[in-house]
Amino acid sequence: MKTIDELLDEGVSGKRVFVRADLNVPLDGTTITDDGRIRAVLPTVARLAEAGARVIVASHLGRPKGAPDPAFSLAPAAARLGELLGADVAFATDTVGDSAKAVVGALGDGRVAVIENLRFNAGETSKDDAERGAFADRLAELADLYVGDGFGAVHRKHASVVDLPARLPHAAGGLIATEVGVLKKLTDDVARPYAVVLGGAKVSDKLGVIDHLLEKADRILIGGGMAYTFLKAQGHEVGASLLQEDQIPAVLEYLKRADERGVEFVLPVDVLVATSFPDLKTKAPADPATVAVDAIPADAMGLDNGPRTNELYASKLADAATVFWNGPMGVFEHPDYAEGTRAVAQALIDSDAFTVVGGGDSAAAVRILGFDENAFGHISTGGGASLEYLEGKTLPGLAALED
């Protein structure tokens, strides 16, 4: 895989460099609530601009249905990128139309532009190779070189991720190189003990990675909504908690395999419950109750790990040499249900392990809860991409950069 260092050594001054970034930031209206993904691609964009390239940054945001939708405009991300760069960033109001051609055509050496949300064009996500290819052809007309640095999208077979690098000389940006290097530390020659913390809503989202990690991890800690399917599989009643009953056979099989392989599965011993879901807008006090996992009331739902579970999980992470964490332990967006997620984050900081926060909600939680990002070994920008890599899957966007 060619790197941006090699590209810069060859010289990029005066050349149009298309940077496929991941600017898929959360928005409240037009206000960015977490700019982590923009900051993650910043070094690549800055290095190219400083070397005199004419930098064209492109990304998706959200899930528009192949047509322009103001709710998913990249304009706020372009403005924030300009603030972080300390320079004006031009913005094209389309992807390959008149605005994009004019904005790119007017770029001077060392200047940066952002084109509008790639998913405003149906060709970006089309399953039809010809339709994707036609969109990639039009994108290729805008640039001389391609740099892939949107790690959060490399597991997608999309035009800007897979088809475009096939049409231009290409290289991996600094972010992708870092992400792949970190993931190799979680799959090849791992420092042990190796602990994995998995949370989030649905156990079905994590089945593949659990299956693969049973061959690699020493212990797996389960939290979040997915924990209740495991608890149900062990014979506990879970009340109104999130439950995927159809996944119980798979969960039982994983628990059996873990026991046979000597992999320690750690589940909650107590949880915070309530009879209604908390109001995440007003953050009104929820008054949760703490109960043991064998005493969840029939009308109550589990919404976070309890204090004994937090102590247990901290103890299971204390001696780890490597920790991978993906998925919050509870409804961390509400202060009454944030302590389980906070406890895991603090345990990672307190350990001497190489710690990786696997993107998505976990990365957002770290920032929302006020932790210093530099206290962790690495915070990934791609939750889905990280999980698929750890499942052993070939990621199309990485394969495209290796050609």
N, C-alpha and C positions, 0 to 999 in steps of 0.2 A: 504494500500500500504506500503510494507516494505521499509524502508529508508536505505541509505548507512550508517547512524549512527548505526543502529541495526546490519548491516552486519559487520561493523568494531568492534563492541562490541563482536561479536561472534568469531572474529579472522580471518584474511585473509592471514597471513604470509605463504609463500610457495605455496599458491593456485593460480591457473591461473584464472584471472578475465577478462572476456570479457566485454569491455565497448562499447556499441553502442553509438557513439558520432555523432555529426553533424559537419563534417569538410568540408561542401559544400561551400567552399570559392570562391570568384571571382578571376579569374586568367587572367593575361595578358601574354600569353605565359606560362612561368613557374614562373612568379612573382605574388605573392599574393597581391592583391590591397586592401584587407580589411580582417584582421585576427580576427575579432570580435568573430566569432563562435569558433575558436580555443581557444581563451582566456576564453570563457564562460565555456568550459568543463575542463579547466586547474585545477581548485580546486579539482574536483572529481578524476582526474588522479593522481594528486600530493598526495592526501590523501591516496589513495590505495597504491601507491608506497612507501610512507613513512611508511605504516603499513606492508611492506614486501611482498605485493602481486606481482605476475608476471602479469603485466597489458597488455592486448591485446586490442588495440584501433581499432575500425572498423567504417567505414562510407561509404556513397556514395559521389560522386561528379559529378554534371552535369547529363546528360542523355545519357550515352553510350548505345548501343543497345544490351546489354547482351553478349558482347565480349570485350576483351582488346582493349583499344584505348589510345595511349600515351597522347593525348590531355587532357584526364581526369584522369591522374594518380594522386594518393594521395602523391606521393613522395615530392612535395613542402610542403604540409601540415605536413607531418611527420618531415621534416627538421625544420619547424617553431615551431612545438610542442617541439622539442628537445631544440631549442633556448630558448623558454619560460620556460621550466623546468630546464634549465641549466644542462642538462644531455644528454648523447647519447641515441637516440631512434633508435632501429633497424627497418628495413623496409623489409617486405616481398613483393616480386614482383608478388605474386598471392594471391588468397583468401583462398583456401583450398587445394592447391597443395603442391608440394615438398618444395617450398620456405617457405610457411606459416608454414608447419610442422617443418622444420628445424629451422626457426627463433624462433618460440614459444618453441620448445624443448630446445633451447640454452639459453632461458631467465633465469636469476638468480633472486633471491628474490629482490624485490624493483626496478626491471628494467621494461622498457616499450618498446613495439613494436607496430608498425602500420602495418596492413595488407592492401593489395591493394584494390582499389575501389570495393565495394560489387556488384555494378551493372555491373561489368565485367563478372558476372555469371548470366545467364538468370533466374536461380532459385530465385534470390533475389526479382524480381518484378513480377514473373509469377502469372497469375490469376488462375492457376491450383494448387490446394491444395497439390497434391502429389509432384509436381515438387518443390514447395516452401519447402515442408517438407523434401524432400531429401537433399536440400541444407542446411537447418537448421540442419539436422542430422550431416552433415560433419563439419559445424561450431561448433556444440556442442562438437565434438571430441577434439577441440582445448582447451577447457576450463572446469573449475570446477564450476564457478559461473558466473552469468550474472548481469550487471548493465546497466539499460537503462538510458541514459542521452542525447540522441539526440532528443531534443524537436521538432526540425524542421521537424522530420520525423514521429512523433507519429500519424499523421492522415493518414498514409499509411499502407495498409495491406501487408507488405513486410516480407520476411523470417526472417531477422535479428531483426525486430521490434515486430513481433507478434508470429512467430513460434518458434524462438529460446528460448525466455523466458519460453515457455511451456515445454522445455526440460531440463532446468537447474534451480537450486535455484536462485531466482532473487530478485532484489531490485531496487528502483528508486534512481538515482544519485541526487546530490545536485542541479543541474541546473533544472531538471524536477520538483523537489519539490518546488523550488522557482517560476518557471513559473506557476505551478498550483495554488500556493498560491496567486500570483498576479491576475490571471484570476478570482479567486473566489471573489476578491475584486471588480471586474467589473461586477459580476453577482449576488452576494449574499450580501444583506445589504449594498448597495452602498451609499457612502457619496455624498450628493447632494448640489448644482446642478451638474448633470452628463452630460458632453459635449463629443461628439464624433466627430472626424475629419476624414473624409474619402476622399482619393484621389486615384491617380493611373489612369491607362489608361481606363479600361473598367468597365462600370457600372454592366455588367453581372457578374463580379467577386465578386461583393459586395452585390448582391441582397439578398442572404440568411442572411447575417449579418445585413443589413438594416431592413429586415423583423423582425428579432428577437429584434433588439435594439429599434424598435418603441415601444416595450413594456417596455423598461427599461430606455432609455435616456431622458433627458430633452430638449436637443437641439443637432442637427446633422448638421455639417458644411461640405459642399461638395466642392471639388476642383479637380484639375488635369483634365485629358482627360474626365473622367466620368461626369464632370460638364456640358458638352455641350449637353448631352442627356437630362439632367434636364432642361437646358435653352431652348432647342428646345420644350420640353414638355410644357413649359410656354408660348410658342408662339414666341420666339426669333429666328431670323435667325442666324445660327452659321457659315456660310461661308464654308470653307474647313476644319473646326475643326473636330476632331475625333467625330464620331456620331454613336450610335447604335440605329438606327431608330426602330428596332423591339422590343426594350426595353421600348419605350415610354409608351405603355399601363401600364406596371408594375410600371414605375416611377410615372405616374399620380395617380395610385392607392395608392402608398406610400405617395404621397403628400396629398391626401385626408385623408388617415388614420392619418397622422401626425396632420393635422388640427383638426380632430375629437378628438384626444387624447390630444391635447394641447402640442404636441412636436414641437418645433421650428425648421424649416428647414431653413438653411442659405446658400444662393447661391452667387456666385460672382456678384459684381455690375460693375466691370470693369476688363479687361484682357489685357495681352500683346499679340499682334498678329504680324505675319509675313507671307509673301507669300511663304516661303520655310522653310523646317526644318533645324535647325542649324547644323553645322559641329561639331560633338562631339569629333573628333580626334584633329583637329587643334585649336578648340575653337575660331575660327575667329569671330570678332565682327558681331553680327546679326542685329543690328539697329532695334529693335522692336518698334512698335507703341502702345500706350496705347489708348484703346477705351472703351466706355461703352458697356455693354453686348447687348444693343439694337441697336448697330451701328457697328457690326462686318462686314467688307467688304466681298463681295461674294467670292473673291479670296484669302482671308487670313485665317489663322488657329490660334486658341488660343493656347498659349504655356505656359502661367503662369498667376497667379492672378495679378491684377493691384494694384497700391498703395492704392486706396480707399478700395478695398477688404481686403488688408492686415490690414489696420486700423480697419475695421469692424470685422474681425475675431479675432484680438487681444482683442477687446472690449468684444466679446462674450465668450472669454476664461478667462477673467480677474477675474470673480467672481466664477468660477467653483471650486468645491471641488474634483472632479474626472474628468480626461481627458484621453480618449483613442484615439490615433492617428495612423492610418494606411494608408499609401499612400502619395506620394509627391504631391505638388500643381502644379508642372510644370516640365519642362525638366531641373531639377536641376543640371544635369551633365554639363550644359553650364552656364557660369557665368551670361549671360544676362537674363537667365530664372530661376535663383535660388532664387530670393528674396521672392517669395511666400512661398516656403518651409522653407527658413530661418526665415521668419516672424512667421510662426506657431511654429517652434522650440523655438524661442526666447519668444513667448507668453507663452509656457508651462513652460519655465524656470522662467519667471517673475511672474507666478501665484503661489498661495499658495496651489494649488491642488496636489493630488496624481496623478502623470502623468505616463502614460504607452505608450511607443513607440512600436508599434506592429510589429516589425520585418521587414524583406524584404527590399524594397527600402527605407523605412522611416529610418530604423536603419542605412543603408549605408549612407543616406543623412546626418544624424547627424554627422557621423564621417568625411565624405568628406568635409562638410562645416565647420569643425573645432570646433564643440561644445564639451564641457566637458561632457562625458557620465554620470558622477556622478551628474550632475545637474538635471537629470531626475529621477523620482521615479524608473522606471524600463525600460530597453530596451530589448525587447523580441528577441530571436534567431529564432523564427518560425512564419513567417507571415501567411502562410496558416493554420498552426495548431492553431494559436491564433484565426483566423477568424472562423474556424470550431467549436472551443470550444464556442465562443461567439454566434454562431448560435444554440447552444444547442445540437450539434451532439455528439455522442459517438466516442471518438478517439480510434482506435484499439490498438495503442501502450500503451495508459494509461490503457485500460481495461486488457491488457495482464499482466501488472505489478500489477494489483489489485488481480489477481487470487491467 
